[in-house]
Each structure stands twice: as structure tokens, then as C-alpha cells.
Amino acid sequence: MAGKGGGAWKVAYADFVTAMMAFFLVMWITAQSKPVRHAIAEYFSHPSRLKSKVPGTAPTQSPEYGAPSLMVQPEIGLGGAGVSLIDVQAKREGRGKGPGTRKPNLFVVHGGQQETTGTIVSFDESSAELDDPAKERLQRLVPALLGKRSKIEIRGHATRRPLGTESPFQDAWQLCYARCLAVRQYLERAGVETERFRLSQAGVYEPQTIRETQEKQNARVEVFVLAERVEDLTGSPEERRERIKAP
């Protein structure tokens, strides 16, 4: 019993009222339009697919992959500890300043345990060349990339220590870009289409560790398979719909 007056029933009643309010809110939302009802029904039927059926929007999840959350696979990543869970959900036609404005939302949660396709490639601190272990890691990833149409992001990182005077790179940004190019070229030679790649650099600003004794771990490139398809990012929304309708 809650307090001297025996008010446990009040707590239960409050929970009941809250649940009823949530239920009626869902019912009200589903009554707004047929496309909304269809989208909600599709989600609960296939929650891992997240494939929108609302006219004028593009799917936020590629059919080849089971969940929109992206993470490095523990067996080819960091062993599961300290990896980053990246959830990319992009709206193709938002309420922006023009037709087709895209409003991507990026959520990062450290220490997650979900898996998807990706890997981390390590480099020597001042180098942009792939060594044998890095090539082996990428080669293990290649079979999971071939035959798909999902975009692939290659993100470069560097240690926070200054580059030596003999370095061919002016700064960490150039070093990160060179590392991304090395990874992209290796995957291209393995048969992955060029149009699927997206290169980005974080420089020294997303360190995997801030421990000085482990600084070398920050010299790396991360490879992510995104929940975006090449065709979804080619042309305006009207042009994409025309391609779908074309025989």
C-alpha cells in the first residue's frame, strides 16, 4: 500500500489512464490518412525492414539488410567492445527550402551490440598505405559488399600527435583523405562499384581512445554499409519516380 491511506490503486489507475491515452493517440494518428495507416501497418508487420510506402518518399532501409542500425561487426571490427552504433535514417523529401530537401538524422551510441556489415582498418600513424593485415581485413569484407546497391561510407581518422616534418601530408585531414582513397581503390579493384562510395574525414576529432598510451588505435579507417541505396540518391524525387514507372 502506498502511504497511510492505502493508495496503491491510484498508481495502478494512473498507469491504466496513461496506457489508454497512448492507445487513443495511436488510433487518432492512424485515422489521419490511408498512407499513414499503411506505413504503420507495414512497420509492425516488418519492423526490421522500415521500407516506407508513403507516396513521394524513398525507403529508409535497403532490402538487403535487416536493420537500419549500422555497426562494425565484432568479428571483423573491434571485438565488440567500444564500437559505435550508427543509426542513419534519411528523409528524402523533408519540409526544407525546396523540393527534395533531405534531412538526415545521425544517432551515435557507444557500446552497442547490434551487428551489420562493416570493418575498421588500422594504419601506421603517419602512413596511408595498406599493410597486409589491413588488406586481409578488407578482403574478408568484400563478399558482403559485392552484388549490393547500398551506399558505402569510408571515414578516415588520424592520431592527435603532430605529423613529422618529413610527412608528405600537410595536416591530418590530407592524411585521412589519402587513407580513404587507399581503402576505396582496394575495394574497387575487388569489384565494388565506384558509385557506391562516399568518403568522409573526421581528422583527429573522433578518437577511438583518448589514452596517450593507446593513441595508435586512432590511426584508422572505418567502413560502413549505409541504409541508403545508390538509386535513392540519384536525381530528384520526381526523376526517381519516373525511373520506377519506366518499363
Wavefront OBJ file of the C-alpha trace (Angstrom):
o trace
v 0.000 0.000 0.000
v 1.260 3.481 -0.865
v 1.280 5.734 2.232
v -1.034 5.507 5.190
v -4.175 5.902 3.123
v -3.579 2.799 1.023
v -3.214 4.441 -2.366
v -1.667 1.639 -4.420
v -4.798 1.558 -6.558
v -4.136 5.172 -7.548
v -0.792 4.230 -9.073
v -2.373 1.361 -10.983
v -5.192 3.605 -12.156
v -2.724 6.259 -13.328
v -0.848 3.630 -15.353
v -4.119 2.492 -16.880
v -5.092 6.049 -17.863
v -1.654 6.636 -19.385
v -1.913 3.449 -21.428
v -5.387 4.430 -22.650
v -4.153 7.878 -23.659
v -1.328 6.293 -25.643
v -3.781 3.883 -27.292
v -6.177 6.645 -28.341
v -3.261 8.740 -29.610
v -2.164 5.887 -31.864
v -5.731 5.428 -33.061
v -6.007 9.136 -33.824
v -2.751 9.125 -35.805
v -3.783 6.108 -37.867
v -7.101 7.799 -38.694
v -5.435 10.763 -40.374
v -4.863 9.202 -43.788
v -4.706 5.871 -45.572
v -0.943 6.188 -46.413
v -0.188 6.732 -42.719
v -2.183 3.648 -41.718
v -0.439 1.627 -44.408
v 3.009 2.802 -43.278
v 2.284 1.940 -39.631
v 0.892 -1.463 -40.565
v 3.952 -2.125 -42.717
v 6.260 -1.253 -39.834
v 4.570 -3.593 -37.352
v 4.420 -6.355 -39.978
v 8.120 -5.977 -40.853
v 9.752 -3.845 -38.137
v 13.274 -4.564 -39.378
v 12.589 -3.500 -42.931
v 11.474 0.109 -42.442
v 10.514 0.389 -46.082
v 8.178 3.370 -46.486
v 5.112 3.083 -48.701
v 4.047 6.714 -48.345
v 3.852 8.258 -51.841
v 6.737 10.539 -52.677
v 9.158 9.115 -50.153
v 12.054 6.769 -50.616
v 12.714 3.713 -48.467
v 14.948 4.391 -45.483
v 16.257 0.838 -45.412
v 17.769 -1.268 -48.122
v 16.041 -4.657 -48.512
v 19.366 -6.450 -48.323
v 19.900 -5.512 -44.696
v 17.805 -6.409 -41.713
v 18.101 -3.261 -39.569
v 18.818 0.429 -40.067
v 21.415 0.448 -37.293
v 24.946 0.303 -38.585
v 27.850 -1.076 -36.632
v 31.174 -2.718 -37.199
v 30.822 -6.474 -36.941
v 32.598 -7.690 -33.805
v 34.340 -10.487 -35.680
v 35.836 -8.076 -38.200
v 35.764 -4.926 -36.134
v 36.861 -4.178 -32.611
v 35.808 -7.359 -30.854
v 32.517 -5.862 -29.782
v 33.894 -3.555 -27.086
v 33.786 0.190 -27.569
v 32.378 0.074 -31.095
v 29.975 2.726 -32.316
v 26.367 2.091 -33.239
v 25.373 4.433 -36.015
v 21.729 4.736 -36.935
v 21.227 6.595 -40.194
v 17.649 7.425 -41.116
v 17.246 9.869 -44.020
v 14.062 11.602 -45.126
v 14.213 12.103 -48.872
v 11.551 14.795 -49.047
v 11.533 16.913 -45.908
v 9.985 20.285 -45.189
v 13.057 22.141 -46.405
v 13.647 25.211 -48.514
v 12.979 23.480 -51.786
v 11.738 20.296 -53.413
v 13.580 17.150 -52.473
v 15.323 18.634 -49.413
v 16.986 15.840 -47.443
v 17.096 15.868 -43.656
v 19.322 13.040 -42.457
v 19.355 12.187 -38.760
v 22.501 10.638 -37.307
v 22.464 8.969 -33.887
v 25.648 7.631 -32.303
v 25.548 5.292 -29.316
v 28.767 3.810 -27.957
v 28.984 0.240 -26.746
v 26.020 -1.169 -28.670
v 25.818 -4.832 -29.596
v 23.867 -4.934 -32.860
v 25.683 -6.038 -35.987
v 25.741 -5.107 -39.613
v 28.283 -5.020 -42.426
v 31.459 -3.024 -41.890
v 35.008 -3.085 -40.635
v 37.845 -0.969 -39.231
v 41.213 -0.837 -40.965
v 44.277 0.228 -38.984
v 47.227 2.229 -40.328
v 50.654 3.180 -39.135
v 50.393 6.595 -37.501
v 51.960 8.602 -40.336
v 51.109 6.318 -43.261
v 48.284 5.994 -45.772
v 49.444 2.663 -47.163
v 47.541 -0.568 -46.569
v 49.636 -3.234 -44.902
v 48.978 -6.955 -45.213
v 46.659 -7.206 -42.155
v 44.611 -4.267 -43.484
v 44.286 -5.872 -46.907
v 43.261 -9.162 -45.318
v 40.568 -7.402 -43.284
v 39.176 -5.679 -46.362
v 39.279 -8.902 -48.366
v 37.149 -10.584 -45.705
v 34.619 -7.779 -46.105
v 34.420 -7.893 -49.916
v 31.984 -10.856 -50.239
v 29.461 -8.993 -48.089
v 29.686 -5.932 -50.356
v 29.501 -7.477 -53.814
v 26.155 -7.597 -55.588
v 24.521 -4.958 -53.378
v 23.346 -1.432 -54.196
v 23.705 0.120 -50.754
v 25.976 3.119 -50.306
v 29.279 2.577 -48.510
v 30.856 5.253 -46.340
v 34.612 5.279 -45.849
v 35.572 7.511 -42.927
v 39.163 8.446 -42.199
v 40.712 9.162 -38.809
v 44.148 10.192 -37.557
v 46.045 10.303 -34.291
v 46.265 13.558 -32.366
v 50.052 13.638 -32.475
v 51.574 16.195 -34.896
v 52.863 14.930 -38.226
v 56.605 14.767 -38.656
v 58.437 17.310 -40.784
v 59.184 14.583 -43.352
v 55.487 13.743 -43.827
v 54.156 14.233 -47.389
v 50.839 15.427 -45.913
v 50.221 18.985 -44.798
v 47.864 18.035 -41.995
v 45.714 15.244 -40.546
v 42.875 15.989 -42.990
v 45.041 15.199 -46.006
v 46.305 12.052 -44.291
v 42.742 10.903 -43.579
v 41.707 11.529 -47.176
v 44.687 9.564 -48.505
v 43.733 6.659 -46.253
v 40.152 6.744 -47.531
v 41.418 6.725 -51.122
v 43.613 3.700 -50.416
v 40.644 1.762 -48.999
v 38.327 2.819 -51.822
v 40.823 1.823 -54.503
v 41.357 -1.586 -52.914
v 37.619 -2.273 -52.804
v 37.197 -1.046 -56.374
v 39.844 -3.468 -57.580
v 37.928 -6.192 -55.745
v 34.826 -5.420 -57.819
v 32.819 -2.941 -55.719
v 31.230 -0.231 -57.895
v 32.670 3.281 -57.584
v 29.249 4.915 -57.428
v 28.542 3.245 -54.104
v 31.329 5.013 -52.205
v 31.121 8.075 -50.005
v 34.336 9.402 -48.495
v 34.463 11.432 -45.282
v 37.174 12.523 -42.885
v 36.979 13.105 -39.156
v 40.598 14.100 -38.751
v 41.678 13.939 -35.119
v 38.251 14.853 -33.762
v 36.666 11.410 -33.310
v 39.338 9.497 -31.412
v 38.591 5.897 -30.639
v 40.558 6.333 -27.438
v 41.896 9.334 -25.526
v 44.583 7.357 -23.712
v 48.005 8.546 -24.847
v 49.461 5.067 -24.467
v 46.888 3.743 -26.995
v 46.949 6.700 -29.381
v 47.979 4.480 -32.289
v 44.469 2.979 -32.361
v 43.152 6.288 -33.689
v 45.016 5.849 -36.990
v 42.223 4.037 -38.775
v 39.548 3.990 -41.464
v 36.005 2.840 -40.763
v 33.896 1.232 -43.493
v 30.106 1.284 -43.105
v 27.332 -0.083 -45.305
v 24.620 2.578 -45.086
v 20.851 2.237 -45.139
v 20.790 4.138 -48.427
v 20.715 2.881 -51.988
v 22.506 4.408 -54.958
v 19.231 4.862 -56.855
v 17.627 6.668 -53.906
v 20.285 9.389 -54.116
v 20.322 9.826 -57.904
v 18.203 12.648 -59.303
v 15.207 14.495 -57.929
v 12.231 12.733 -56.294
v 10.235 13.194 -59.497
v 13.008 11.655 -61.587
v 13.283 8.717 -59.220
v 9.563 8.056 -59.514
v 9.839 8.231 -63.294
v 12.596 5.604 -63.248
v 10.430 3.306 -61.160
v 7.500 3.664 -63.557
v 9.656 3.156 -66.651
v 9.479 -0.346 -68.201
l 1 2 3 4 5 6 7 8 9 10 11 12 13 14 15 16 17 18 19 20 21 22 23 24 25 26 27 28 29 30 31 32 33 34 35 36 37 38 39 40 41 42 43 44 45 46 47 48 49 50 51 52 53 54 55 56 57 58 59 60 61 62 63 64 65 66 67 68 69 70 71 72 73 74 75 76 77 78 79 80 81 82 83 84 85 86 87 88 89 90 91 92 93 94 95 96 97 98 99 100 101 102 103 104 105 106 107 108 109 110 111 112 113 114 115 116 117 118 119 120 121 122 123 124 125 126 127 128 129 130 131 132 133 134 135 136 137 138 139 140 141 142 143 144 145 146 147 148 149 150 151 152 153 154 155 156 157 158 159 160 161 162 163 164 165 166 167 168 169 170 171 172 173 174 175 176 177 178 179 180 181 182 183 184 185 186 187 188 189 190 191 192 193 194 195 196 197 198 199 200 201 202 203 204 205 206 207 208 209 210 211 212 213 214 215 216 217 218 219 220 221 222 223 224 225 226 227 228 229 230 231 232 233 234 235 236 237 238 239 240 241 242 243 244 245 246 247
